[in-house]
Amino acid sequence: MDIFHLFCNSKDLVYLLFFLSLCDLGLREIQLVLNKHWSYKEELNNLWKKISNFFLLFLSGAIDYIFSRNGIYFEVSFVHIFSCLLILVEIESILKKLGQTEFVQILISCTNQLIKKIKTDNLGDYKDK
């Protein structure tokens, strides 16, 4: 049995999860370097969480395979369900890490300046109250 046969219908979701996991790990590394706080134990714990997520995904694929071999079919596979949930967890983690940096403040500042410029161009002498 080819191991990738388990994920043939949801390759895109698995690829997206892998990409988001790499982005999350990269943001974590950048955050640790900027804050000058690096812990070997925390890094191993974070890496272990990512590996366990993919192990959970593998188990869900195995469950789908066992059910299909026994003639039990569902409209949505366990791989789809777990990969979507893990993708949401990764997105939440990335947004949390971005929220803890100055990136959000810079983005808000640029957006406010852009809004003021648009309002002054459209209304003439716009004054911020």
C-alpha positions, -999 to +999 in steps of 0.1 A: +000+000+000+013+034-010+012+058+020+003+087-002-028+068-014-044+077+020-042+114+011-050+113-026-082+133-023-069+159+001-034+166-011-040+203-014-052+205+022-021+186+034+002+209+014-016+240+028-012+226+064+025+219+058+030+254+044+012+271+073+032+249+098+064+261+082+052+297+083+043+293+120+077+278+128+094+306+109+075+334+126+083+317+160+120+318+152+119+354+140+100+364+172+125+346+194+154+362+177+139+397+179+131+392+216+165+375+223+147+347+241+155+313+229+149+281+248+159+246+235+131+230+255+104+253+241+117+248+205+116+210+209+081+213+224+069+234+195+084+211+169+069+181+187+034+197+184+039+201+147+050+165+143+021+153+164-003+172+142+010+154+111+008+121+130-028+128+138-034+135+101-018+102+092-040+084+117-071+100+103-060+088+068-055+053+082-090+054+097-104+064+064-086+036+047-098+010+072-134+022+068-133+021+030-118-014+030-147-025+052-173-009+029-181+021+052-182+054+034-188+089+046-195+120+026-165+138+042-134+120+051-116+122+084-085+136+066-106+165+054-120+172+088-088+170+107-068+189+081-093+217+081-093+219+119-055+218+120-053+245+093-076+267+114-053+261+144-023+271+124-039+303+111-049+312+146-014+307+158+001+328+130-024+356+136-015+355+173+022+358+166+016+386+141-005+404+167+023+402+192+047+420+169+048+456+157+036+445+123+000+451+133+007+486+146+025+496+114-003+482+093-029+501+113-009+533+110-005+530+073-042+522+069-052+553+089-029+575+069-043+561+037-079+567+049-071+603+058-055+609+024-085+594+006-109+615+026-089+648+020-087+640-017-124+634-019-137+660+005-113+688+001-105+703+035-112+673+057-102+678+094-098+649+117-119+654+148 
